[in-house]
Amino acid sequence: MAGRIIASWEAVMMTNCMQGMGWGMGLFGLLTLIVLVLAIAALVKYLWCAEGWRTRIGRVPSADRTFK
């Protein structure tokens, strides 16, 4: 009888553990998606703002722009 109680308790713990792992993987996926979206937004801003993309394709930068 004691063996059956321990086995059923372990089954309950394993089920709860698997649900927790599912939430963890979902959270990891969500954080990865957020980081990916922010990286794409930063790349777009880098390429499109302040004549950035124009100077990188061969046009001479404007005289008032300084590079640090």
Steps between C-alpha positions, in 0.01 A plus 500: 500500500780744586663436164183601317468822702860600423455416132183706473667794682794483258258499207331814631837672549615405150178634350541830681865516398411455135242777517762728653745415224234585243449843657876550513544418133211731411656781702839439337340510156319823583819666626686382189228649279516833685880516466475415129241773437711757687811400303313540170367840611851612594635385163227685312564815703874469438453461127225758440545787746735795449597406144666185629414273211585762237854547627555126513420451131761741372364852534723753672362596842379855550753755624319572826500137609780405734621150572610413850 
